[in-house]
Amino acid sequence: MAWIKQLFGVSFACVGCYVLVASTAVAAEARKPNVLFIAVDDLANSLGCYGDLIAKTPHIDRLAASAVRFDRAYNQIPLCNPSRASLMTGLRPDQIKVYDLDRHFREEVPDVVTLPQSFRKAGYFVARVGKIYHYNVPAAIGTDGFDDPPSWEVTVNPKGRDKEEEHLIFNAEPHRKISAALSWLAAEGADEEQTDGMIATEAIRLMEQHQHRPFFLGVGFFRPHTPYVAPKKYFDLHPAEQMRLPYAPPGDRDDIPTAAFAHNCPLPNYNLPKPILLQALQAYYASVSFVDAQVGRLLDALDRLDLADNTIVVFWSDHGYHLGEHNGIWQKRTLFEQAARAPLIIRDPAAAGNGQACRRIVEFVDIYPTLTRMAGIASPRHLAGRDLTPLLEDPLAPWEGYAITQILRPADDRLAEPVMGCSIRTERWRYSEWGEGRAGVELYDHHCDPMEFDNLAVTPDPAAAAIIQKLRPLLRGRASGRTPTTPFNPARL
């Protein structure tokens, strides 16, 4: 009997031990933070929280008020496919050799571990709804687009009323496809009938289904990419007669190299009349407000499901966007501030810096190492970016950062051969080279010229030449993914 009691005592103790270990494992799993990874397509810093007086974006503004808003965040290449590929791999365009819309990053780096893959390896449920990697918009809506299957467990590709009603879209430039033209539609019906509304609905469903397991959920909205489509009520928020085209001084283009202007916007304002341009502005801002409402639905769902206190929220756009600056530049593909700079908002519920703005120079390749560090999971070695968590704790912390952005110009009737443009942005300066200077150079002083009207590189000022001499080796080293041999010290500039 004693032997039996002893046996059962040991057995029950072991069972208790197993239960304790299992409970501890479950608790540890529950403590892992979720990640809600929100991407918006072609969104400039046209948001209320970034100081835009036209934008009506109360939900994104609400997120920014409880997060760190990065005021100087720069993408690596202002074009959808290469920008997203760079961000998701944590590598620069010159490392993955993706510069256009047609090449997949795995052609160059087949074994790369992407950001969501790192979370999959750590046991997260990893899913995508909508556009995270590249899609041809609107042609590929409802498909997998230019996706990366190893990145996800689950993918969802909604297709809404906007696809069915493409024939109703107004195209201001009928010789162009609506994907590349100023084109728009004030749509009938409810938000939930549009593709982006359906994306929010499906993302909320996945949060509900997987709320008890750590998740990494990529939610990619298609607007405000052209065609600018949103329910009519969002157009009503932004009357066309209240729109204003950006100011530029006479002769603004005279000191800018030809290569600095995108080949797909060869004429100022596409040579369109002002009333059409104001309607295009109205449609763009309407689309931004529509996406803002969908972001609000996601944030409300986090609160309703009691997930907000354990969910990292990242809000970003693949690049900035021109709305008529420099006497008529529209869309993307430039190295000016409007295209290189883009929104980045990060909310870590545990971070001390929430509710503040960070004016340090950061890059989109920094997002990958930051998220893996915040989640306490392993990430690949040799990522190109830096961990931003010190700035999430103290947005005023010393940083000494600078950003590299580049864009490839194809050969055309303006350029005899393809030209790569590369730009470095420090806290004060932007220096850009086209074809390593053979096709032109630009230098702008953001302390006194934030709109980049005065190209100091074409002046005989010896001080400007000295600045260029200091910035050039940093630009040429960093753009290729190499670590510069000389540490950067902004005090020297």
C-alpha positions as CSV (number, residue, x, y, z in Angstrom):
1,M,0.0,0.0,0.0
2,A,2.8,2.4,0.9
3,W,4.4,1.5,-2.4
4,I,1.2,2.3,-4.2
5,K,0.7,5.6,-2.3
6,Q,4.3,6.5,-3.1
7,L,3.7,5.6,-6.8
8,F,0.6,7.7,-7.0
9,G,2.1,10.5,-5.1
10,V,5.0,10.7,-7.6
11,S,2.5,10.4,-10.5
12,F,0.3,13.2,-9.2
13,A,3.3,15.4,-8.5
14,C,4.4,14.8,-12.1
15,V,1.0,15.6,-13.4
16,G,1.0,18.8,-11.4
17,C,4.4,19.7,-12.7
18,Y,3.2,19.2,-16.3
19,V,0.2,21.4,-15.7
20,L,2.3,24.1,-14.1
21,V,4.8,24.0,-17.1
22,A,1.9,24.0,-19.6
23,S,0.2,26.9,-17.8
24,T,3.5,28.8,-17.7
25,A,4.0,28.3,-21.4
26,V,0.5,29.5,-22.2
27,A,1.0,32.6,-20.0
28,A,4.3,33.3,-21.7
29,E,2.7,32.9,-25.1
30,A,-0.1,35.3,-24.1
31,R,2.4,37.9,-23.0
32,K,3.9,38.1,-26.5
33,P,2.7,41.3,-28.1
34,N,0.5,41.2,-31.1
35,V,1.4,43.4,-34.1
36,L,-1.1,45.2,-36.2
37,F,0.8,46.3,-39.3
38,I,-1.2,48.9,-41.3
39,A,0.0,49.9,-44.8
40,V,-1.6,52.6,-46.9
41,D,-0.9,53.0,-50.6
42,D,0.5,56.4,-51.9
43,L,-0.2,58.4,-48.8
44,A,1.7,61.6,-48.4
45,N,2.0,63.3,-45.0
46,S,-1.5,64.6,-45.8
47,L,-2.9,63.9,-42.3
48,G,-4.1,66.2,-39.5
49,C,-1.6,64.9,-37.1
50,Y,1.2,65.9,-39.5
51,G,-0.1,69.4,-39.7
52,D,-2.2,69.2,-42.9
53,L,-5.0,71.8,-42.5
54,I,-7.1,70.3,-45.2
55,A,-7.0,66.6,-44.2
56,K,-9.8,65.2,-42.0
57,T,-8.3,62.2,-40.4
58,P,-9.6,61.9,-36.8
59,H,-8.8,58.2,-36.4
60,I,-5.2,58.3,-37.5
61,D,-4.8,61.4,-35.4
62,R,-6.2,59.5,-32.5
63,L,-3.6,56.7,-33.1
64,A,-0.8,59.3,-33.3
65,A,-1.9,60.9,-30.0
66,S,-1.2,57.6,-28.2
67,A,1.9,56.6,-30.2
68,V,5.2,58.1,-31.4
69,R,4.8,60.0,-34.6
70,F,7.9,60.1,-36.7
71,D,8.0,63.4,-38.5
72,R,11.1,62.6,-40.5
73,A,10.7,59.1,-41.8
74,Y,12.0,58.3,-45.2
75,N,11.4,55.4,-47.6
76,Q,14.3,53.9,-49.6
77,I,12.7,54.2,-53.0
78,P,9.5,56.2,-53.8
79,L,7.8,53.5,-55.9
80,C,5.4,50.8,-54.6
81,N,7.1,47.5,-55.4
82,P,10.7,48.3,-54.5
83,S,9.7,50.3,-51.4
84,R,7.6,47.5,-50.0
85,A,10.3,44.9,-50.9
86,S,12.9,46.9,-49.1
87,L,10.8,47.5,-46.0
88,M,9.7,43.8,-45.7
89,T,13.2,42.4,-46.2
90,G,15.0,45.1,-44.1
91,L,17.5,45.5,-47.0
92,R,18.2,48.4,-49.3
93,P,17.2,48.4,-53.0
94,D,20.8,48.0,-54.1
95,Q,21.0,44.9,-51.9
96,I,17.9,43.2,-53.3
97,K,18.2,44.7,-56.9
98,V,14.6,45.8,-57.0
99,Y,14.1,49.2,-58.6
100,D,10.8,48.9,-60.6
101,L,7.4,47.2,-60.6
102,D,8.3,44.0,-62.3
103,R,11.0,42.2,-60.3
104,H,10.5,40.1,-57.2
105,F,13.1,40.4,-54.4
106,R,13.5,36.6,-54.2
107,E,15.1,36.6,-57.7
108,E,18.1,38.2,-56.1
109,V,17.9,37.0,-52.4
110,P,15.9,33.7,-52.6
111,D,16.5,32.7,-49.0
112,V,15.9,36.0,-47.4
113,V,13.7,35.9,-44.2
114,T,11.1,38.6,-44.4
115,L,9.7,40.5,-41.5
116,P,6.5,38.4,-41.2
117,Q,8.6,35.2,-41.6
118,S,10.5,36.1,-38.5
119,F,7.3,36.3,-36.6
120,R,6.1,32.9,-38.1
121,K,9.4,31.4,-36.9
122,A,8.6,32.7,-33.4
123,G,5.2,30.9,-33.3
124,Y,3.0,33.8,-34.3
125,F,-0.2,33.5,-36.4
126,V,0.8,35.6,-39.4
127,A,-1.8,36.8,-41.9
128,R,-2.2,39.4,-44.6
129,V,-5.4,41.1,-45.8
130,G,-5.1,43.4,-48.8
131,K,-1.9,45.0,-50.2
132,I,1.3,44.6,-48.2
133,Y,3.6,43.5,-51.0
134,H,3.1,45.0,-54.5
135,Y,-0.2,44.9,-56.5
136,N,-0.9,46.6,-59.8
137,V,-3.7,48.9,-58.8
138,P,-6.5,48.5,-59.6
139,A,-5.9,45.6,-62.0
140,A,-4.7,43.1,-59.4
141,I,-7.3,43.9,-56.7
142,G,-8.9,40.6,-55.6
143,T,-5.8,38.5,-56.5
144,D,-2.5,37.7,-54.7
145,G,-0.7,40.4,-56.6
146,F,3.0,40.3,-56.4
147,D,2.9,38.6,-53.0
148,D,5.4,36.4,-51.1
149,P,3.8,33.1,-50.1
150,P,6.5,32.2,-47.5
151,S,5.6,35.3,-45.5
152,W,2.1,34.3,-44.5
153,E,0.0,31.5,-43.1
154,V,-3.3,33.1,-44.3
155,T,-4.0,35.6,-47.1
156,V,-7.3,37.3,-47.9
157,N,-7.8,39.3,-51.1
158,P,-11.2,41.2,-51.0
159,K,-12.6,42.7,-54.2
160,G,-15.3,45.3,-53.7
161,R,-17.7,47.5,-55.6
162,D,-14.8,49.8,-56.8
163,K,-13.7,47.0,-59.1
164,E,-17.2,46.4,-60.5
165,E,-17.7,50.1,-61.2
166,E,-14.4,51.0,-62.9
167,H,-16.4,52.0,-66.0
168,L,-17.8,54.9,-63.9
169,I,-14.4,56.3,-63.1
170,F,-13.6,59.7,-64.5
171,N,-10.1,59.8,-66.2
172,A,-8.7,63.3,-66.7
173,E,-6.1,61.8,-69.1
174,P,-7.9,59.2,-71.2
175,H,-4.7,58.3,-73.0
176,R,-3.3,56.8,-69.8
177,K,-4.6,53.9,-67.8
178,I,-6.6,54.9,-64.7
179,S,-3.8,53.4,-62.6
180,A,-1.4,56.1,-63.7
181,A,-3.7,59.0,-64.5
182,L,-5.5,61.5,-62.3
183,S,-8.7,59.6,-62.1
184,W,-11.5,59.4,-59.5
185,L,-15.0,58.3,-58.5
186,A,-17.3,59.6,-55.9
187,A,-18.9,56.2,-55.3
188,E,-22.4,55.3,-54.2
189,G,-23.0,52.9,-51.3
190,A,-21.4,52.1,-48.0
191,D,-17.8,51.9,-46.9
192,E,-18.1,48.1,-46.4
193,E,-18.9,47.6,-50.1
194,Q,-15.6,49.1,-51.2
195,T,-12.4,46.9,-51.3
196,D,-10.8,48.9,-48.5
197,G,-13.9,48.6,-46.3
198,M,-14.0,44.8,-46.9
199,I,-10.3,44.7,-46.0
200,A,-11.1,46.2,-42.6
201,T,-14.0,43.8,-42.1
202,E,-11.8,40.8,-42.9
203,A,-9.0,42.0,-40.7
204,I,-11.3,42.4,-37.8
205,R,-12.7,38.9,-38.3
206,L,-9.1,37.5,-38.2
207,M,-8.5,39.4,-34.9
208,E,-11.6,38.0,-33.4
209,Q,-10.7,34.4,-34.5
210,H,-7.1,34.6,-33.3
211,Q,-7.3,36.9,-30.3
212,H,-6.0,34.2,-27.9
213,R,-2.8,33.6,-29.9
214,P,-0.1,36.1,-30.6
215,F,-0.6,37.4,-34.1
216,F,1.1,39.5,-36.8
217,L,-1.6,40.9,-39.0
218,G,-0.7,42.9,-42.1
219,V,-3.6,45.1,-43.3
220,G,-2.9,46.8,-46.5
221,F,-5.3,49.5,-47.9
222,F,-5.3,50.3,-51.6
223,R,-6.4,54.0,-51.4
224,P,-5.5,56.7,-51.9
225,H,-3.7,55.2,-54.9
226,T,-5.2,56.2,-58.3
227,P,-8.0,55.9,-59.2
228,Y,-9.1,57.9,-56.1
229,V,-12.3,56.1,-55.2
230,A,-14.3,56.7,-52.0
231,P,-17.9,56.9,-51.0
232,K,-19.4,60.2,-51.9
233,K,-19.7,61.4,-48.3
234,Y,-16.0,61.7,-48.1
235,F,-15.9,63.9,-51.2
236,D,-18.5,66.1,-49.5
237,L,-16.0,66.7,-46.6
238,H,-13.6,68.3,-49.0
239,P,-15.4,70.7,-51.4
240,A,-13.3,71.3,-54.6
241,E,-13.7,75.1,-54.3
242,Q,-11.9,74.9,-50.9
243,M,-8.8,73.2,-52.4
244,R,-5.6,75.1,-53.1
245,L,-2.7,74.1,-55.3
246,P,0.8,74.3,-53.6
247,Y,2.8,77.5,-53.9
248,A,6.0,77.6,-56.0
249,P,8.0,80.7,-56.9
250,P,8.3,81.7,-60.6
251,G,11.2,79.9,-62.2
252,D,11.2,77.2,-59.5
253,R,12.2,74.5,-62.1
254,D,15.1,76.5,-63.7
255,D,17.8,75.2,-61.3
256,I,16.5,71.6,-61.1
257,P,18.1,68.9,-63.3
258,T,16.0,67.3,-66.0
259,A,16.4,63.8,-64.4
260,A,14.9,65.1,-61.2
261,F,11.4,65.1,-62.8
262,A,9.7,61.7,-63.2
263,H,9.3,60.4,-66.8
264,N,5.6,59.7,-66.2
265,C,4.9,63.4,-65.3
266,P,6.8,65.1,-68.2
267,L,4.6,68.3,-68.3
268,P,3.7,70.5,-65.3
269,N,0.3,69.4,-64.0
270,Y,0.0,67.1,-67.0
271,N,-1.1,70.3,-68.8
272,L,-4.5,70.0,-67.2
273,P,-6.7,73.0,-66.3
274,K,-6.9,74.3,-62.8
275,P,-10.5,73.2,-62.1
276,I,-9.6,69.6,-62.9
277,L,-6.6,69.7,-60.6
278,L,-8.7,71.0,-57.8
279,Q,-11.1,68.1,-58.3
280,A,-8.2,65.7,-58.2
281,L,-7.1,67.2,-54.9
282,Q,-10.6,66.8,-53.6
283,A,-10.7,63.2,-54.7
284,Y,-7.3,62.4,-53.1
285,Y,-8.2,63.9,-49.7
286,A,-11.6,62.1,-49.9
287,S,-9.7,58.8,-50.3
288,V,-7.5,59.6,-47.4
289,S,-10.5,60.3,-45.2
290,F,-12.1,57.0,-46.4
291,V,-9.0,55.1,-45.4
292,D,-8.9,56.9,-42.1
293,A,-12.4,55.7,-41.3
294,Q,-11.2,52.1,-41.9
295,V,-8.2,52.5,-39.6
296,G,-10.7,53.7,-37.0
297,R,-12.6,50.5,-37.3
298,L,-9.4,48.5,-36.7
299,L,-8.6,50.6,-33.6
300,D,-12.1,50.2,-32.3
301,A,-11.9,46.5,-32.7
302,L,-8.6,46.3,-30.7
303,D,-10.4,48.2,-27.9
304,R,-13.5,46.0,-28.1
305,L,-11.5,42.8,-28.0
306,D,-9.3,44.1,-25.1
307,L,-6.3,43.7,-27.3
308,A,-5.0,47.3,-27.4
309,D,-2.8,47.0,-24.3
310,N,-0.9,44.1,-25.8
311,T,-0.8,45.1,-29.5
312,I,1.9,47.0,-31.2
313,V,0.4,49.2,-34.0
314,V,2.5,50.3,-36.9
315,F,1.0,52.7,-39.5
316,W,3.0,53.5,-42.6
317,S,2.7,54.4,-46.3
318,D,5.0,52.9,-48.9
319,H,6.2,56.4,-49.9
320,G,5.2,60.0,-50.1
321,Y,3.2,61.6,-52.9
322,H,3.2,64.8,-54.9
323,L,0.1,66.9,-55.2
324,G,1.3,69.6,-57.6
325,E,4.5,70.8,-55.9
326,H,7.3,72.4,-57.8
327,N,4.9,73.9,-60.3
328,G,3.1,70.7,-61.2
329,I,4.6,67.4,-60.0
330,W,2.1,64.7,-59.3
331,Q,2.3,61.2,-57.8
332,K,5.7,59.7,-56.9
333,R,9.1,58.7,-58.4
334,T,11.1,61.8,-57.3
335,L,13.8,62.5,-54.7
336,F,12.1,65.6,-53.4
337,E,10.9,65.7,-49.8
338,Q,7.3,65.2,-50.7
339,A,8.0,61.7,-52.2
340,A,10.9,60.6,-50.0
341,R,9.2,61.4,-46.7
342,A,6.2,59.4,-45.6
343,P,4.0,58.8,-42.6
344,L,5.3,56.4,-39.9
345,I,3.4,56.0,-36.5
346,I,4.4,53.3,-34.0
347,R,2.4,52.6,-30.9
348,D,4.0,50.3,-28.3
349,P,1.7,50.2,-25.3
350,A,4.7,49.8,-23.1
351,A,6.8,52.7,-24.5
352,A,7.4,55.8,-22.5
353,G,7.4,58.1,-25.5
354,N,3.8,57.6,-26.5
355,G,2.0,60.8,-27.4
356,Q,5.1,62.6,-28.6
357,A,6.6,63.5,-32.0
358,C,10.0,62.4,-33.0
359,R,12.0,64.7,-35.3
360,R,15.0,62.5,-35.7
361,I,15.8,61.2,-39.2
362,V,14.7,57.5,-39.5
363,E,14.3,55.1,-42.4
364,F,11.8,52.5,-43.4
365,V,14.5,49.8,-43.2
366,D,14.5,50.6,-39.5
367,I,11.0,49.1,-39.1
368,Y,12.1,45.4,-39.3
369,P,14.7,45.4,-36.5
370,T,12.5,47.6,-34.4
371,L,9.5,45.2,-34.5
372,T,11.6,42.1,-33.8
373,R,13.3,43.8,-30.9
374,M,10.0,45.0,-29.4
375,A,8.5,41.5,-29.7
376,G,11.6,39.9,-28.3
377,I,12.1,37.6,-31.2
378,A,15.2,36.8,-33.4
379,S,15.8,38.6,-36.6
380,P,18.3,37.9,-39.4
381,R,21.8,39.3,-39.1
382,H,23.0,42.0,-41.5
383,L,19.7,43.9,-41.7
384,A,20.3,47.4,-43.1
385,G,18.3,49.4,-40.6
386,R,18.6,50.5,-36.9
387,D,16.5,49.6,-33.9
388,L,14.2,52.5,-33.2
389,T,13.2,51.5,-29.7
390,P,15.4,54.1,-28.0
391,L,13.4,56.8,-29.8
392,L,10.1,55.1,-28.8
393,E,11.2,55.5,-25.2
394,D,12.6,59.0,-25.7
395,P,11.8,60.7,-29.0
396,L,14.4,63.4,-28.2
397,A,17.2,60.9,-27.6
398,P,20.5,61.5,-29.5
399,W,20.4,59.7,-32.8
400,E,22.7,61.0,-35.4
401,G,20.7,59.5,-38.2
402,Y,20.4,60.2,-41.9
403,A,18.3,58.6,-44.7
404,I,19.1,57.4,-48.2
405,T,16.4,57.4,-50.9
406,Q,17.0,56.5,-54.6
407,I,15.0,56.1,-57.8
408,L,15.9,54.8,-61.3
409,R,15.1,56.8,-64.4
410,P,14.6,54.8,-67.6
411,A,16.1,56.0,-70.9
412,D,13.7,58.1,-72.9
413,D,13.6,61.1,-75.1
414,R,15.1,63.2,-72.2
415,L,17.8,60.8,-71.1
416,A,20.1,58.8,-73.4
417,E,20.6,56.1,-70.9
418,P,19.1,54.9,-67.6
419,V,20.1,57.1,-64.7
420,M,20.0,56.2,-61.0
421,G,19.2,59.1,-58.7
422,C,20.4,58.9,-55.0
423,S,19.7,61.3,-52.2
424,I,20.8,61.7,-48.6
425,R,18.7,63.5,-46.0
426,T,20.3,64.8,-42.8
427,E,18.6,66.9,-40.2
428,R,19.5,70.0,-42.2
429,W,20.5,69.1,-45.7
430,R,19.2,67.1,-48.7
431,Y,21.9,66.3,-51.3
432,S,20.9,64.4,-54.5
433,E,23.0,63.0,-57.4
434,W,21.7,61.9,-60.7
435,G,24.1,59.3,-62.3
436,E,26.6,60.1,-59.6
437,G,26.5,63.7,-60.7
438,R,26.8,63.3,-64.4
439,A,23.1,64.1,-64.9
440,G,22.9,66.8,-62.3
441,V,23.2,67.5,-58.5
442,E,21.0,69.2,-56.0
443,L,21.6,70.6,-52.5
444,Y,18.8,72.1,-50.3
445,D,19.1,73.7,-46.9
446,H,16.0,72.6,-44.9
447,H,16.7,75.2,-42.2
448,C,15.8,78.0,-44.5
449,D,14.3,76.2,-47.5
450,P,12.0,73.4,-46.4
451,M,10.2,73.3,-49.7
452,E,13.4,72.8,-51.7
453,F,13.1,75.8,-54.0
454,D,16.7,76.9,-54.0
455,N,19.2,74.4,-55.4
456,L,22.5,75.5,-53.8
457,A,24.5,72.9,-55.8
458,V,24.4,75.2,-58.9
459,T,25.7,78.3,-57.0
460,P,29.4,79.2,-56.8
461,D,29.1,79.3,-52.9
462,P,32.2,77.6,-51.5
463,A,30.3,76.7,-48.3
464,A,27.8,74.7,-50.4
465,A,30.6,72.9,-52.1
466,A,32.1,72.0,-48.8
467,I,28.8,70.5,-47.6
468,I,28.6,68.4,-50.8
469,Q,32.2,67.1,-50.2
470,K,31.1,65.9,-46.8
471,L,27.8,64.4,-47.9
472,R,28.9,62.6,-51.1
473,P,30.9,59.7,-49.5
474,L,28.1,59.1,-47.0
475,L,25.6,59.0,-49.9
476,R,27.6,56.7,-52.1
477,G,28.5,54.3,-49.3
478,R,25.1,54.0,-47.7
479,A,23.0,53.7,-50.9
480,S,24.7,50.4,-51.8
481,G,24.2,48.9,-48.3
482,R,27.8,49.4,-47.3
483,T,28.5,50.8,-43.9
484,P,30.3,54.2,-44.2
485,T,33.8,54.2,-42.8
486,T,33.4,57.7,-41.3
487,P,30.8,58.0,-38.5
488,F,28.2,60.7,-39.1
489,N,28.2,63.7,-36.9
490,P,25.6,66.3,-37.7
491,A,27.6,68.9,-35.8
492,R,30.1,68.8,-38.7
493,L,27.4,70.0,-41.1
